[in-house]
């Protein structure tokens, strides 16, 4: 089962931290809550994958769906990832072409500031 935590980290930016495996079971446990947390009008969100140790295609789908929904409402989302296996999956699936990926929280926040 995955864990999801939420915090406001600076002006208008929300950090959603995920922990665990983004496989079928893990993703099912956070999918609805992630949708709720990214449903705000013009939300700017950092999804922190630093504590995610496995990312399956179902997890990628959840991330892409969240990003598209946020952008339709004028918001934006970026990812933070430092786990080599997760980074490899992100790269191989072309996610950086859809959602910007940063190596640390500070860079991710700076990247989002350009969207505000």
Backbone as a printed PyTorch tensor [residue, N CA C, xyz], in Angstrom:
tensor([[[  0.8440,  -1.1810,   0.0000],
         [  0.0000,   0.0000,   0.0000],
         [  0.8890,   1.2450,   0.0000]],

        [[  0.4640,   2.2520,  -0.7360],
         [  1.2000,   3.5130,  -0.8190],
         [  0.7290,   4.4740,   0.2540]],

        [[  1.6240,   5.3830,   0.5900],
         [  1.2820,   6.4760,   1.4920],
         [  1.2940,   7.7600,   0.6910]],

        [[  0.4070,   8.6910,   1.0400],
         [  0.3310,   9.9760,   0.3770],
         [  0.2760,  11.0490,   1.4460]],

        [[  1.1520,  12.0410,   1.3450],
         [  1.1420,  13.1640,   2.2800],
         [  1.0390,  14.4550,   1.4720]],

        [[  0.4430,  15.4680,   2.0760],
         [  0.2240,  16.7390,   1.3930],
         [  0.6610,  17.8720,   2.2960]],

        [[  1.3610,  18.8500,   1.7090],
         [  1.7240,  20.0510,   2.4590],
         [  1.8270,  21.2340,   1.5130]],

        [[  1.4690,  22.3990,   2.0260],
         [  1.6890,  23.6450,   1.2920],
         [  3.1300,  24.0340,   1.5480]],

        [[  3.9310,  24.2050,   0.5020],
         [  5.3490,  24.4710,   0.7490],
         [  5.7630,  25.9060,   0.4790]],

        [[  5.1020,  26.5950,  -0.4090],
         [  5.3350,  28.0210,  -0.5870],
         [  4.1840,  28.5930,  -1.3710]],

        [[  4.2210,  29.8910,  -1.6150],
         [  3.1180,  30.6100,  -2.2340],
         [  2.4480,  29.8310,  -3.3600]],

        [[  1.3120,  29.2560,  -3.0490],
         [  0.5180,  28.6130,  -4.0740],
         [  1.0130,  27.2690,  -4.5690]],

        [[  2.0460,  26.7120,  -3.9440],
         [  2.5840,  25.4200,  -4.3860],
         [  2.3150,  24.3600,  -3.3240]],

        [[  1.7500,  23.2490,  -3.7750],
         [  1.4420,  22.1180,  -2.9000],
         [  2.4150,  20.9790,  -3.2270]],

        [[  2.9610,  20.3420,  -2.1820],
         [  3.8100,  19.1650,  -2.3650],
         [  2.9940,  17.9370,  -1.9900]],

        [[  2.9180,  16.9920,  -2.9280],
         [  2.2700,  15.7160,  -2.6520],
         [  3.3780,  14.6680,  -2.6340]],

        [[  3.6270,  14.1300,  -1.4590],
         [  4.6610,  13.1100,  -1.3090],
         [  4.0540,  11.7230,  -1.3980]],

        [[  4.6540,  10.8960,  -2.2250],
         [  4.2090,   9.5120,  -2.3510],
         [  5.2910,   8.5920,  -1.8210]],

        [[  4.8880,   7.5130,  -1.1730],
         [  5.8370,   6.5640,  -0.6090],
         [  5.3230,   5.1530,  -0.8480]],

        [[  6.1870,   4.3010,  -1.4090],
         [  5.8110,   2.9150,  -1.6300],
         [  5.9420,   2.5180,  -3.0850]],

        [[  5.1460,   1.5450,  -3.4710],
         [  5.1900,   1.0000,  -4.8300],
         [  3.9860,   1.4870,  -5.6280]],

        [[  4.2400,   2.1230,  -6.7640],
         [  3.1560,   2.5540,  -7.6430],
         [  2.8450,   1.4400,  -8.6330]],

        [[  2.3790,   0.3250,  -8.0640],
         [  1.9170,  -0.7860,  -8.8750],
         [  0.3840,  -0.7630,  -8.8120]],

        [[ -0.2700,  -1.8050,  -9.2600],
         [ -1.7430,  -1.8060,  -9.2770],
         [ -2.3080,  -1.5720,  -7.8830]],

        [[ -1.8380,  -2.3290,  -6.9190],
         [ -2.3620,  -2.2080,  -5.5540],
         [ -2.0480,  -0.8380,  -4.9540]],

        [[ -0.8000,  -0.3960,  -5.0830],
         [ -0.4080,   0.8870,  -4.5090],
         [ -1.1330,   2.0540,  -5.1440]],

        [[ -1.2600,   2.0150,  -6.4490],
         [ -1.9140,   3.1060,  -7.1600],
         [ -3.3990,   3.1710,  -6.8210]],

        [[ -4.0560,   2.0300,  -6.7020],
         [ -5.4670,   2.0210,  -6.3150],
         [ -5.6720,   2.6810,  -4.9600]],

        [[ -4.7020,   2.5130,  -4.0660],
         [ -4.8540,   3.0550,  -2.7120],
         [ -4.7150,   4.5770,  -2.6690]],

        [[ -4.1090,   5.2110,  -3.6850],
         [ -3.9210,   6.6630,  -3.6570],
         [ -4.6150,   7.3920,  -4.7950]],

        [[ -5.1540,   6.6860,  -5.7660],
         [ -5.6940,   7.3100,  -6.9760],
         [ -6.7580,   8.3600,  -6.6700]],

        [[ -7.7630,   8.0310,  -5.8810],
         [ -8.8410,   8.9640,  -5.5750],
         [ -8.3210,  10.1680,  -4.7910]],

        [[ -7.4880,   9.9180,  -3.8020],
         [ -6.9760,  11.0280,  -2.9850],
         [ -6.1000,  11.9610,  -3.8210]],

        [[ -5.2830,  11.3840,  -4.7110],
         [ -4.4530,  12.2070,  -5.5910],
         [ -5.3430,  13.0550,  -6.4970]],

        [[ -6.4090,  12.4780,  -7.0190],
         [ -7.3480,  13.2280,  -7.8650],
         [ -7.9620,  14.3870,  -7.0890]],

        [[ -8.3520,  14.1500,  -5.8430],
         [ -8.9350,  15.2020,  -5.0120],
         [ -7.9150,  16.3080,  -4.7470]],

        [[ -6.6940,  15.9240,  -4.4380],
         [ -5.6570,  16.9070,  -4.1060],
         [ -5.2250,  17.7430,  -5.3120]],

        [[ -5.4430,  17.2330,  -6.5160],
         [ -5.0580,  17.9760,  -7.7210],
         [ -6.2690,  18.5660,  -8.4330]],

        [[ -7.4290,  18.5640,  -7.7860],
         [ -8.6680,  19.0120,  -8.4330],
         [ -8.9000,  20.5090,  -8.3090]],

        [[ -8.1050,  21.2030,  -7.5250],
         [ -8.3370,  22.6320,  -7.3150],
         [ -8.0970,  23.4240,  -8.5930]],

        [[ -8.8650,  24.4720,  -8.7360],
         [ -8.6830,  25.3860,  -9.8650],
         [ -7.2780,  25.9910,  -9.7970]],

        [[ -6.5700,  25.9360, -10.8720],
         [ -5.2310,  26.5240, -10.9940],
         [ -4.2670,  26.0750,  -9.8920]],

        [[ -4.2790,  24.8250,  -9.5190],
         [ -3.3410,  24.3170,  -8.5170],
         [ -1.9520,  24.1380,  -9.1420]],

        [[ -0.9450,  24.3830,  -8.3490],
         [  0.4390,  24.1660,  -8.7550],
         [  1.0280,  23.1430,  -7.7910]],

        [[  1.4130,  21.9900,  -8.3380],
         [  1.7150,  20.8270,  -7.5130],
         [  3.0680,  20.2260,  -7.8640]],

        [[  3.8220,  19.8850,  -6.8190],
         [  5.0230,  19.0680,  -6.9560],
         [  4.6470,  17.6780,  -6.4570]],

        [[  4.7530,  16.6910,  -7.3260],
         [  4.5480,  15.3100,  -6.8900],
         [  5.9240,  14.7280,  -6.6180]],

        [[  6.1670,  14.4320,  -5.3580],
         [  7.4730,  13.9750,  -4.8920],
         [  7.5230,  12.4420,  -4.9110]],

        [[  8.3540,  11.9130,  -5.8030],
         [  8.4960,  10.4600,  -5.9620],
         [  9.7600,   9.9210,  -5.3050]],

        [[ 10.4180,  10.7250,  -4.4650],
         [ 11.6980,  10.3470,  -3.8710],
         [ 11.5970,   9.0540,  -3.0620]],

        [[ 10.4290,   8.7750,  -2.4760],
         [ 10.2630,   7.5660,  -1.6700],
         [  9.4480,   6.4910,  -2.4010]],

        [[  9.3260,   6.6390,  -3.7040],
         [  8.6760,   5.6060,  -4.5210],
         [  9.7670,   4.6770,  -5.0150]],

        [[  9.6410,   3.3870,  -4.7290],
         [ 10.7060,   2.4590,  -5.1090],
         [ 10.3550,   1.5740,  -6.2970]],

        [[  9.1370,   1.7580,  -6.8380],
         [  8.7380,   0.9910,  -8.0200],
         [  7.6330,   1.7680,  -8.7240]],

        [[  7.7220,   1.8710, -10.0400],
         [  6.7370,   2.6130, -10.8150],
         [  6.3040,   1.7790, -12.0090]],

        [[  5.0490,   1.3360, -11.9930],
         [  4.4790,   0.5340, -13.0840],
         [  3.6910,   1.4430, -14.0270]],

        [[  3.2700,   0.8990, -15.1430],
         [  2.5320,   1.6800, -16.1370],
         [  1.2450,   2.2650, -15.5610]],

        [[  0.6080,   1.5680, -14.6570],
         [ -0.6140,   2.0870, -14.0380],
         [ -0.3020,   3.3580, -13.2420]],

        [[  0.8460,   3.4130, -12.6060],
         [  1.2760,   4.6140, -11.8810],
         [  1.5550,   5.7650, -12.8260]],

        [[  2.1740,   5.4580, -13.9590],
         [  2.4390,   6.4820, -14.9830],
         [  1.1050,   7.0710, -15.4530]],

        [[  0.1150,   6.2120, -15.6600],
         [ -1.1950,   6.6860, -16.0920],
         [ -1.8120,   7.6640, -15.1050]],

        [[ -1.6820,   7.3750, -13.8270],
         [ -2.2180,   8.2620, -12.7850],
         [ -1.5130,   9.6110, -12.8230]],

        [[ -0.1920,   9.6050, -12.9860],
         [  0.5650,  10.8580, -13.0380],
         [  0.1650,  11.6940, -14.2500]],

        [[  0.0550,  11.0660, -15.3980],
         [ -0.3060,  11.7840, -16.6270],
         [ -1.7290,  12.3280, -16.5300]],

        [[ -2.6620,  11.5340, -16.0080],
         [ -4.0480,  11.9900, -15.8320],
         [ -4.1140,  13.2130, -14.9260]],

        [[ -3.3630,  13.1680, -13.8310],
         [ -3.3470,  14.3020, -12.8950],
         [ -2.7920,  15.5490, -13.5670]],

        [[ -1.7100,  15.3860, -14.3210],
         [ -1.0920,  16.5240, -14.9990],
         [ -2.0530,  17.1400, -16.0210]],

        [[ -2.7000,  16.3120, -16.8080],
         [ -3.6280,  16.8230, -17.8250],
         [ -4.8020,  17.5530, -17.1850]],

        [[ -5.3240,  17.0010, -16.0940],
         [ -6.4590,  17.6260, -15.4080],
         [ -6.0500,  18.9890, -14.8410]],

        [[ -4.8850,  19.0690, -14.2350],
         [ -4.4160,  20.3330, -13.6790],
         [ -4.2240,  21.3810, -14.7690]],

        [[ -3.6240,  20.9900, -15.8530],
         [ -3.3510,  21.9410, -16.9370],
         [ -4.6300,  22.4480, -17.5860]],

        [[ -5.6530,  21.6150, -17.6590],
         [ -6.9400,  22.0580, -18.2180],
         [ -7.5310,  23.1800, -17.3790]],

        [[ -7.2360,  23.2040, -16.0870],
         [ -7.7530,  24.2300, -15.1850],
         [ -6.7690,  25.3750, -14.9820]],

        [[ -5.6970,  25.4210, -15.7740],
         [ -4.7460,  26.5230, -15.6850],
         [ -3.6420,  26.3230, -14.6730]],

        [[ -3.5470,  25.1400, -14.0970],
         [ -2.4860,  24.8390, -13.1390],
         [ -1.3280,  24.1290, -13.8160]],

        [[ -0.4420,  23.5740, -13.0040],
         [  0.6960,  22.8390, -13.5360],
         [  1.1750,  21.8470, -12.4860]],

        [[  1.9340,  20.8630, -12.9450],
         [  2.4970,  19.8490, -12.0650],
         [  3.8940,  19.5120, -12.5500]],

        [[  4.7800,  19.2420, -11.5910],
         [  6.1170,  18.7440, -11.8940],
         [  6.3880,  17.5620, -10.9700]],

        [[  7.3880,  16.7830, -11.3300],
         [  7.7750,  15.6280, -10.5200],
         [  9.1600,  15.8470,  -9.9370]],

        [[  9.3920,  15.2560,  -8.7700],
         [ 10.7250,  15.1710,  -8.1810],
         [ 11.0440,  13.6940,  -8.0400]],

        [[ 12.1740,  13.2890,  -8.5940],
         [ 12.5500,  11.8860,  -8.5100],
         [ 14.0640,  11.7440,  -8.4490]],

        [[ 14.5290,  10.9180,  -7.5130],
         [ 15.9620,  10.6420,  -7.3870],
         [ 16.2660,   9.1500,  -7.4060]],

        [[ 15.2340,   8.3180,  -7.4600],
         [ 15.4260,   6.8680,  -7.4150],
         [ 15.7840,   6.3820,  -8.8260]],

        [[ 16.9680,   5.7720,  -9.0010],
         [ 17.4160,   5.3850, -10.3460],
         [ 16.4170,   4.5480, -11.1350]],

        [[ 15.7820,   3.5580, -10.5330],
         [ 14.8550,   2.7010, -11.2730],
         [ 13.6150,   3.4870, -11.6830]],

        [[ 13.1530,   4.3880, -10.8340],
         [ 11.9970,   5.2270, -11.1630],
         [ 12.3690,   6.1900, -12.2800]],

        [[ 13.5590,   6.7970, -12.1900],
         [ 14.0120,   7.7020, -13.2490],
         [ 14.1140,   6.9790, -14.5880]],

        [[ 14.5930,   5.7430, -14.5650],
         [ 14.7150,   4.9740, -15.7970],
         [ 13.3310,   4.7460, -16.4230]],

        [[ 12.3450,   4.3870, -15.5980],
         [ 10.9910,   4.1700, -16.0980],
         [ 10.4260,   5.4740, -16.6650]],

        [[ 10.6220,   6.5720, -15.9600],
         [ 10.1370,   7.8630, -16.4500],
         [ 10.7480,   8.1890, -17.8120]],

        [[ 12.0580,   8.0130, -17.9340],
         [ 12.7550,   8.3050, -19.1980],
         [ 12.2680,   7.4030, -20.3280]],

        [[ 12.2000,   6.1240, -20.0630],
         [ 11.8250,   5.1630, -21.1120],
         [ 10.3930,   5.3220, -21.5910]],

        [[  9.5490,   5.8830, -20.7540],
         [  8.1600,   6.0730, -21.1550],
         [  7.8950,   7.4790, -21.6790]],

        [[  8.9250,   8.2950, -21.7440],
         [  8.7820,   9.6370, -22.3070],
         [  8.0870,  10.6380, -21.4040]],

        [[  7.9870,  10.3530, -20.1350],
         [  7.2950,  11.2490, -19.2050],
         [  7.9050,  12.6520, -19.1710]],

        [[  9.2390,  12.8120, -19.2060],
         [  9.7860,  14.1790, -19.1850],
         [  9.3080,  15.0570, -20.3490]],

        [[  8.7990,  14.4610, -21.4210],
         [  8.2280,  15.2440, -22.5220],
         [  6.8250,  15.7400, -22.1800]],

        [[  6.2040,  15.1390, -21.1700],
         [  4.8300,  15.4750, -20.7790],
         [  4.8080,  16.2440, -19.4540]],

        [[  5.6220,  15.7780, -18.4960],
         [  5.6830,  16.3740, -17.1610],
         [  7.1630,  16.6180, -16.8460]],

        [[  7.4870,  17.8560, -16.4950],
         [  8.8840,  18.1500, -16.1600],
         [  9.3050,  17.3770, -14.9030]],

        [[ 10.5300,  16.8360, -14.9420],
         [ 11.0630,  16.0500, -13.8350],
         [ 12.3130,  16.7410, -13.3110]],

        [[ 12.3760,  16.9160, -11.9870],
         [ 13.5050,  17.5750, -11.3450],
         [ 14.1640,  16.6230, -10.3520]],

        [[ 15.4130,  16.9030, -10.0300],
         [ 16.1780,  16.0580,  -9.1170],
         [ 16.0660,  16.4510,  -7.6600]],

        [[ 15.4710,  17.6080,  -7.3760],
         [ 15.2910,  18.0290,  -5.9850],
         [ 14.0990,  18.9720,  -5.8790]],

        [[ 13.6140,  19.1150,  -4.6620],
         [ 12.4100,  19.8960,  -4.4020],
         [ 12.6070,  21.3730,  -4.7360]],

        [[ 13.7460,  21.9240,  -4.4150],
         [ 13.9990,  23.3430,  -4.6730],
         [ 13.9250,  23.6490,  -6.1720]],

        [[ 14.5690,  22.8290,  -6.9860],
         [ 14.5220,  23.0360,  -8.4390],
         [ 13.1060,  22.8850,  -8.9620]],

        [[ 12.3720,  21.9190,  -8.4180],
         [ 10.9880,  21.7060,  -8.8430],
         [ 10.1360,  22.9300,  -8.5390]],

        [[ 10.3100,  23.5060,  -7.3620],
         [  9.5440,  24.7040,  -6.9930],
         [  9.9160,  25.8750,  -7.9070]],

        [[ 11.1870,  26.0150,  -8.1990],
         [ 11.6100,  27.0860,  -9.1140],
         [ 11.0080,  26.8740, -10.4970]],

        [[ 10.9500,  25.6300, -10.9390],
         [ 10.3230,  25.3230, -12.2170],
         [  8.8470,  25.6840, -12.2410]],

        [[  8.1660,  25.4330, -11.1420],
         [  6.7410,  25.7780, -11.0600],
         [  6.5310,  27.2790, -10.9650]],

        [[  7.4530,  27.9990, -10.3580],
         [  7.3100,  29.4470, -10.2010],
         [  7.1840,  30.1240, -11.5620]],

        [[  7.7660,  29.5440, -12.5910],
         [  7.6400,  30.1310, -13.9220],
         [  6.2210,  29.9950, -14.4530]],

        [[  5.4370,  29.0800, -13.8700],
         [  4.0600,  28.8670, -14.3090],
         [  3.0680,  29.7480, -13.5650]],

        [[  3.4720,  30.2360, -12.4000],
         [  2.5400,  31.0190, -11.5630],
         [  2.2040,  32.3560, -12.1890]]])
